[in-house]
């Protein structure tokens, strides 16, 4: 039986339900806790969780709660403009996150999916580039940089992603229906 599904950008996807990965709220809760378990098992604990907005906001909050990490930040990135439609490259949107406290910290970047991986790669590069001179010689030249220890976690990873997230709940090549974005925006009802 063919179905038609509306997305948050007003577009629709028509097809069989088995062509999509459907994630419900209860299963999402399990996914977030499993990602937290993976982080704990690795022996690496973040000082800060950064959400890649918008899709990573809900997963980042859930993972941060599961880890007991209170410090959070958000980096706004636009890439998808519609169903399977993207900009040529991801773009960081304002407001920009204050990154002055990142050097020397352990940072977990969380997103909903590493599809092409371009968004996650951009964010990881931006976060890791925020090093701070740690040892300056008499001439004022940095001899050593205090780096940001950044890792990534995604609910889903696609096989074509250009980046391998450090922590992944599930791998799929199907279109994913997330519970927070599968319904159209709320508008004034008549």
Secondary structure, 3 states (H helix, E strand, C coil): CEEEEECCCCCEEEEEHHHEEECCHHHHHHHHHHHHHHHHHHCCCCCEEEEEECCHHHHHHHHHHHHCCCCEEEEEEEEEEECCEEEEEEEEECCCCCCCCCCCCEEEEEEEEECCCHHHHHHHHHHHCCCEEEEECCCCCEEEEECCEEEEEEEEECCCCCCCCCEEEEECCCEEECCCCCCCCCCCCC
